[in-house]
């Protein structure tokens, strides 16, 4: 993975306690901000990123040069209007875009690699809350996230109920299913089977487990799409040829697309970070954290919630969102819920879905 240009960053003043019982010292949080913080610090919006995203929500990525991953939604006059809101997006701990993770130097001055402690979604949120404390922001106008970002938004509401007025959770779940754990395990095994992984100790070798990481990305990327979307985009069309080769080159457009996704991903992401973040997602279970009852997780909240799902999302299907909504209802929390129709599968929250824009704007402005 190429190194990134530095973001804004801060070092947490105190050790960060982790769910595992370990603690991290000198934790660095890399972040980006957009829009001005008002005088009473009441207009802060925290946007939480998904597994393979980062803090560059509305600015060009320093490695790929591509636009921010949610640039269509965050900016002046946009749905998350930076003329009104002070938007903060932090790279989660365990990741590889400037926040402390397995590629960071540990106390001995060398990369943690697999000595980095296993983390949870709640640990990620605990670090973000410590970041907000350092910024002097006591309460958020809204916390927003899709996919793993939605997990963080729900975790913040459950574990730090006094910290947000609004919670917008999109295409997400309150706990990872067996199927999703299984997909993640396939990806992790692909990485660990790559000889260059070397037990996670590859930072000094100059050889990174790109083949394994690319396969992990390819397998995961399939789950972000829908059959309808794949069929419409690729069907069984051949890639730059008139007939099949009767070999194992990328005959089909969909094969070429997945290979492109895999190889591109290795340029901007660290394989060990992929292991740690997918493990954090697999461990996520809000009910388990709060005595086995999801409603109990939200018992102390005073926030308003909006939960959004997509009808073609089979990674976190609408039933998962309904489960969250029922728990919020049982806890007496005000919540609105909508299932939107979009052909793009799980990735719909990142793409052009006008109905999503309307729902988000209504919730933020309400």
C-alpha positions as CSV (number, residue, x, y, z in Angstrom):
1,X,0.0,0.0,0.0
2,X,1.3,3.5,-0.9
3,X,1.7,6.0,1.9
4,X,-0.9,8.7,2.2
5,X,-0.5,12.4,2.6
6,X,-1.2,13.5,6.2
7,X,-4.7,14.4,7.3
8,X,-5.5,16.6,10.3
9,X,-4.7,14.5,13.3
10,X,-4.6,14.5,17.1
11,X,-3.1,12.2,19.7
12,X,-5.5,11.2,22.5
13,X,-4.1,12.5,25.8
14,X,-5.1,9.3,27.8
15,X,-4.7,5.6,27.1
16,X,-7.7,4.2,25.2
17,X,-9.2,1.2,27.1
18,X,-10.4,-1.6,24.8
19,X,-13.1,-4.2,25.1
20,X,-10.4,-6.9,25.1
21,X,-9.0,-5.6,28.3
22,X,-6.0,-4.2,26.7
23,X,-5.3,-0.4,26.3
24,X,-3.6,1.6,23.6
25,X,-1.4,4.5,24.5
26,X,-0.5,7.4,22.2
27,X,-3.5,6.8,19.9
28,X,-3.5,9.0,16.9
29,X,-6.8,9.9,15.2
30,X,-6.7,11.2,11.6
31,X,-9.7,13.2,10.5
32,X,-11.1,15.7,8.0
33,X,-13.5,18.5,8.7
34,X,-15.8,20.5,6.4
35,X,-17.7,23.7,7.3
36,X,-17.3,25.9,10.3
37,X,-18.1,25.0,13.9
38,X,-20.5,27.6,15.3
39,X,-19.9,29.5,18.5
40,X,-21.8,27.1,20.8
41,X,-20.5,24.0,19.0
42,X,-24.0,22.8,18.4
43,X,-23.8,22.1,14.6
44,X,-21.3,19.3,14.6
45,X,-22.1,16.3,12.4
46,X,-20.0,13.1,12.8
47,X,-20.0,11.0,9.6
48,X,-18.7,7.4,10.3
49,X,-17.1,5.5,7.4
50,X,-17.6,2.0,6.2
51,X,-15.0,-0.9,6.2
52,X,-12.9,0.2,3.2
53,X,-13.6,3.9,3.4
54,X,-11.7,6.6,5.3
55,X,-11.8,10.2,6.5
56,X,-11.9,11.6,2.9
57,X,-15.7,11.8,2.8
58,X,-15.8,15.0,0.6
59,X,-12.3,15.7,-0.5
60,X,-10.0,14.0,-3.0
61,X,-8.3,10.8,-1.9
62,X,-4.6,11.4,-1.5
63,X,-3.5,8.1,-3.0
64,X,-6.1,7.5,-5.7
65,X,-7.0,11.1,-6.5
66,X,-10.6,10.0,-6.7
67,X,-13.4,12.3,-5.3
68,X,-14.5,11.8,-1.7
69,X,-16.6,8.7,-1.1
70,X,-19.7,10.7,-0.2
71,X,-19.0,13.9,-2.1
72,X,-22.4,13.8,-3.7
73,X,-24.0,14.2,-0.2
74,X,-21.5,16.3,1.8
75,X,-20.7,19.9,0.8
76,X,-22.0,23.4,0.5
77,X,-25.7,23.3,-0.3
78,X,-25.8,19.5,-0.4
79,X,-27.8,17.1,1.7
80,X,-25.3,17.3,4.6
81,X,-24.8,21.0,4.1
82,X,-21.4,22.3,5.1
83,X,-22.8,25.9,5.0
84,X,-24.9,24.8,8.0
85,X,-23.0,22.0,9.6
86,X,-19.5,21.3,10.8
87,X,-18.9,17.8,9.4
88,X,-16.2,15.6,11.0
89,X,-15.1,12.3,9.5
90,X,-12.4,10.3,11.3
91,X,-10.4,7.3,10.2
92,X,-11.3,4.5,12.5
93,X,-8.6,3.0,14.8
94,X,-7.3,-0.2,13.2
95,X,-7.4,1.3,9.8
96,X,-4.5,2.5,7.6
97,X,-5.1,6.1,6.6
98,X,-3.4,7.9,9.5
99,X,-5.2,6.6,12.6
100,X,-3.4,4.1,14.9
101,X,-3.6,0.6,13.4
102,X,-1.5,-2.5,12.8
103,X,0.8,-0.6,10.4
104,X,1.6,2.1,13.0
105,X,4.7,1.9,15.1
106,X,4.2,0.4,18.5
107,X,6.0,1.2,21.7
108,X,9.2,-0.6,20.4
109,X,9.3,1.7,17.4
110,X,8.4,-1.0,14.8
111,X,5.0,-1.6,13.3
112,X,2.5,-3.4,15.6
113,X,1.6,-5.9,12.8
114,X,-0.3,-8.8,14.6
115,X,0.7,-7.5,18.0
116,X,-1.9,-4.8,17.6
117,X,-4.8,-5.7,19.9
118,X,-8.1,-7.0,18.5
119,X,-10.6,-4.1,18.5
120,X,-14.4,-3.8,18.4
121,X,-16.8,-1.3,16.9
122,X,-17.3,0.1,20.4
123,X,-13.6,0.7,20.6
124,X,-13.7,2.6,17.4
125,X,-16.5,4.8,18.8
126,X,-14.7,5.2,22.2
127,X,-11.8,6.7,20.2
128,X,-14.1,9.0,18.3
129,X,-15.7,10.2,21.5
130,X,-12.3,10.9,23.0
131,X,-11.5,12.9,19.8
132,X,-14.7,14.9,20.2
133,X,-13.7,15.6,23.8
134,X,-10.3,16.9,22.7
135,X,-12.2,19.1,20.2
136,X,-14.5,20.4,23.0
137,X,-17.6,19.1,21.3
138,X,-19.9,17.7,24.0
139,X,-23.0,16.9,21.8
140,X,-23.4,16.2,18.1
141,X,-26.2,17.6,16.1
142,X,-26.2,14.2,14.3
143,X,-24.2,11.1,13.9
144,X,-24.5,9.5,10.4
145,X,-23.2,6.2,9.0
146,X,-23.9,3.6,6.4
147,X,-22.9,-0.1,6.7
148,X,-20.1,-0.3,9.3
149,X,-20.6,3.5,9.7
150,X,-24.1,2.7,10.7
151,X,-22.8,0.2,13.3
152,X,-20.7,3.0,14.8
153,X,-23.7,5.4,14.8
154,X,-25.8,2.9,16.7
155,X,-23.0,2.1,19.0
156,X,-22.5,5.7,19.9
157,X,-26.2,6.1,20.6
158,X,-26.2,3.0,22.8
159,X,-23.0,3.5,24.7
160,X,-22.8,7.3,24.8
161,X,-26.5,8.3,24.8
162,X,-25.8,11.9,25.8
163,X,-23.6,12.6,22.9
164,X,-26.0,12.9,19.9
165,X,-29.3,14.6,19.2
166,X,-30.0,12.6,16.0
167,X,-28.8,9.3,14.7
168,X,-29.1,8.3,11.0
169,X,-28.3,4.7,10.4
170,X,-28.3,3.5,6.7
171,X,-28.0,0.0,5.3
172,X,-26.7,-1.5,8.6
173,X,-27.4,-4.0,11.3
174,X,-27.3,-4.3,15.1
175,X,-25.2,-7.5,14.9
176,X,-23.3,-9.4,12.3
177,X,-25.0,-12.5,11.0
178,X,-23.4,-15.9,10.5
179,X,-23.5,-15.4,6.7
180,X,-21.6,-12.1,7.0
181,X,-19.0,-13.6,9.4
182,X,-18.5,-16.4,6.9
183,X,-17.9,-14.0,4.0
184,X,-15.3,-12.1,6.1
185,X,-13.6,-15.4,7.0
186,X,-13.1,-16.2,3.4
187,X,-11.4,-12.9,2.9
188,X,-9.2,-13.3,5.9
189,X,-8.1,-16.7,4.9
190,X,-7.3,-15.5,1.4
191,X,-5.0,-12.8,3.0
192,X,-3.4,-15.2,5.5
193,X,-2.8,-17.9,2.7
194,X,-0.7,-15.4,0.7
195,X,3.0,-16.3,1.3
196,X,3.8,-12.6,1.4
197,X,1.6,-12.1,4.5
198,X,4.3,-13.8,6.6
199,X,2.3,-14.0,9.7
200,X,1.4,-10.3,9.4
201,X,5.1,-9.2,9.6
202,X,5.6,-7.9,6.0
203,X,6.1,-4.2,6.5
204,X,9.9,-4.3,6.3
205,X,10.1,-6.9,3.5
206,X,8.9,-4.7,0.7
207,X,6.5,-7.6,-0.3
208,X,2.8,-7.1,0.6
209,X,0.1,-9.8,0.4
210,X,-1.6,-8.1,-2.5
211,X,-2.9,-11.3,-4.1
212,X,-4.7,-12.4,-1.0
213,X,-6.0,-8.9,-0.3
214,X,-7.3,-8.6,-3.9
215,X,-9.2,-11.9,-3.6
216,X,-10.6,-10.7,-0.2
217,X,-11.8,-7.5,-1.9
218,X,-13.3,-9.3,-4.8
219,X,-15.3,-11.7,-2.6
220,X,-16.5,-8.8,-0.4
221,X,-17.4,-6.6,-3.4
222,X,-19.9,-9.2,-4.7
223,X,-21.8,-8.8,-1.4
224,X,-22.1,-5.1,-1.9
225,X,-23.9,-5.5,-5.2
226,X,-27.2,-7.0,-6.3
227,X,-27.9,-9.7,-8.8
228,X,-30.1,-7.3,-10.7
229,X,-27.4,-4.7,-10.7
230,X,-24.7,-7.2,-11.9
231,X,-27.0,-8.5,-14.6
232,X,-27.9,-5.0,-15.9
233,X,-24.3,-3.8,-15.8
234,X,-22.5,-6.9,-17.1
235,X,-24.8,-9.8,-17.9
236,X,-22.8,-12.5,-19.7
237,X,-21.0,-10.0,-22.0
238,X,-17.5,-10.8,-22.9
239,X,-14.6,-8.5,-22.2
240,X,-12.8,-7.0,-25.2
241,X,-13.2,-10.2,-27.3
242,X,-15.7,-11.8,-29.7
243,X,-15.6,-15.3,-28.4
244,X,-14.5,-17.3,-25.4
245,X,-10.8,-18.1,-25.1
246,X,-11.4,-21.6,-23.5
247,X,-8.9,-20.6,-20.8
248,X,-8.8,-18.8,-17.5
249,X,-8.3,-15.2,-18.6
250,X,-11.0,-12.7,-17.7
251,X,-13.4,-13.7,-20.5
252,X,-16.4,-12.0,-19.0
253,X,-16.8,-8.3,-18.2
254,X,-17.8,-9.1,-14.6
255,X,-14.5,-11.0,-14.1
256,X,-12.5,-8.1,-15.4
257,X,-14.4,-5.7,-13.2
258,X,-13.7,-7.8,-10.0
259,X,-10.0,-8.1,-10.9
260,X,-9.9,-4.3,-11.3
261,X,-11.6,-3.8,-8.0
262,X,-9.2,-6.2,-6.3
263,X,-6.0,-4.7,-7.8
264,X,-7.0,-1.1,-7.2
265,X,-7.8,-1.9,-3.5
266,X,-4.3,-3.1,-2.8
267,X,-2.9,0.3,-3.7
268,X,-4.8,2.1,-0.8
269,X,-5.4,-0.5,1.9
270,X,-3.4,-2.5,4.4
271,X,-4.0,-6.2,4.6
272,X,-3.6,-6.4,8.3
273,X,-6.1,-3.6,8.7
274,X,-8.6,-5.6,6.7
275,X,-8.1,-8.5,9.1
276,X,-8.7,-6.3,12.2
277,X,-11.6,-4.3,10.9
278,X,-13.5,-7.3,9.6
279,X,-13.0,-9.0,12.9
280,X,-14.4,-5.9,14.7
281,X,-17.5,-6.1,12.5
282,X,-17.9,-9.8,13.2
283,X,-17.8,-9.2,17.0
284,X,-20.4,-6.5,16.7
285,X,-23.6,-7.4,18.7
286,X,-25.3,-4.5,20.4
287,X,-27.7,-6.8,22.3
288,X,-24.9,-8.9,23.6
289,X,-23.2,-5.8,24.9
290,X,-26.3,-4.8,26.9
291,X,-27.5,-7.9,28.7
292,X,-28.9,-9.8,25.6
293,X,-31.7,-7.4,24.8
294,X,-31.4,-4.9,22.0
295,X,-34.1,-2.6,23.4
296,X,-31.9,-2.4,26.6
297,X,-29.1,-1.0,24.5
298,X,-31.2,2.1,23.7
299,X,-32.9,2.4,27.1
300,X,-31.0,5.6,28.0
301,X,-31.1,7.4,24.7
302,X,-32.7,10.8,24.1
303,X,-31.9,11.0,20.4
304,X,-34.2,10.9,17.5
305,X,-33.4,8.1,15.0
306,X,-33.9,7.5,11.3
307,X,-33.2,4.0,9.9
308,X,-33.0,3.4,6.2
309,X,-32.7,0.1,4.3
310,X,-32.7,-0.9,0.6
311,X,-34.8,-3.5,-1.0
312,X,-31.9,-5.1,-3.0
313,X,-29.4,-5.1,-0.1
314,X,-28.9,-8.8,0.8
315,X,-25.8,-8.1,2.9
316,X,-27.9,-6.2,5.5
317,X,-31.4,-6.8,4.4
318,X,-34.5,-4.8,5.5
319,X,-35.3,-7.4,8.2
320,X,-32.1,-6.3,10.0
321,X,-33.3,-2.6,10.0
322,X,-36.7,-3.7,11.2
323,X,-35.1,-5.4,14.1
324,X,-33.4,-2.2,15.1
325,X,-36.6,-0.2,14.7
326,X,-38.6,-2.6,16.9
327,X,-35.9,-2.3,19.6
328,X,-36.1,1.5,19.4
329,X,-39.9,1.3,19.7
330,X,-39.6,-0.9,22.7
331,X,-37.2,1.6,24.3
332,X,-39.5,4.4,23.6
333,X,-37.1,6.2,21.3
334,X,-38.6,8.3,18.5
335,X,-37.7,6.6,15.2
336,X,-38.6,6.9,11.5
337,X,-38.0,4.0,9.2
338,X,-38.1,3.6,5.4
339,X,-37.2,0.9,3.0
340,X,-36.1,2.4,-0.3
341,X,-36.1,0.8,-3.7
342,X,-32.8,0.9,-5.6
343,X,-31.2,-1.6,-8.0
344,X,-27.6,-1.3,-6.6
345,X,-27.7,-3.6,-3.6
346,X,-25.9,-2.7,-0.4
347,X,-23.8,0.0,-2.1
348,X,-27.0,2.0,-2.8
349,X,-26.2,4.4,0.1
350,X,-23.1,5.5,-1.8
351,X,-24.8,6.0,-5.2
352,X,-27.3,8.3,-6.8
353,X,-30.6,7.4,-5.1
354,X,-32.8,10.6,-5.1
355,X,-35.2,9.1,-2.5
356,X,-32.3,8.7,-0.1
357,X,-31.4,12.3,-0.5
358,X,-35.0,13.4,0.3
359,X,-35.2,11.2,3.4
360,X,-31.8,12.3,4.7
361,X,-32.6,16.0,4.1
362,X,-36.0,15.7,5.8
363,X,-34.5,14.1,8.9
364,X,-31.6,16.6,9.2
365,X,-33.8,19.6,8.6
366,X,-36.7,18.4,10.8
